[in-house]
Amino acid sequence: MMLIPLLLLAVASPATQAMAHTDTACPAKPAPLPAGLGGWVRKQQVRAGASARAATMLPIGTGVAATLMPTPKIAYAVRPEKPGGSVSSGGIFAFTAPAAGRYRVALGSGAWIDVLSGATPVASVAHGHGPDCTGLRKMVDFDLQPGRYLLQIAGNGTTTLPLMVARMP
């Protein structure tokens, strides 16, 4: 009798299996977000830019639901280390760091990111994952000086991506 439900789960699609796992594994109230990422819960709709000149400005501390572009339509300022294939999605965003400090880029997927100061990539100082059941999959920290930066997204598997740039407390 127990064999039939297990057999059905074994032949279910990966998406169905993930959905079943998520429904049972996540509590009604998700885990708290890391300090400084409270803006992740409400997201503004934005569209990615196709070039540095057309980069979409991101507000610091506010989550966005970004609509990305097909990789072949993007003119990256600097070729991403992992650009993704012709069926992946990405885009270019800009943000302004108002003060020196540590800034975190939070993503809802494992997409590749580059933060650029002009045409120079900024080295990351920390990487992590968000708490389970929050939709926050990847976090990358950068120590930045005041100024304007580009955020390049590459190799995303879908045309949408929740993301956020926040100054860490």
Secondary structure, DSSP 4 states (H G I P E B T S, - for coil): --HHHHHHHHHS-HHHHHHHHHHHHS-SSPPPPPTT-GGGGSEEEEE-BSBSTTPEE--BT-EEEEE-EEGGG-B-SS--SS---TT-EEEEEEEEE-SSEEEEEEESS--EEEEEETTEEPPP-EEE-PPTTSS--EEEEEEE-SEEEEEEEEEESSSEEEEEEEE--
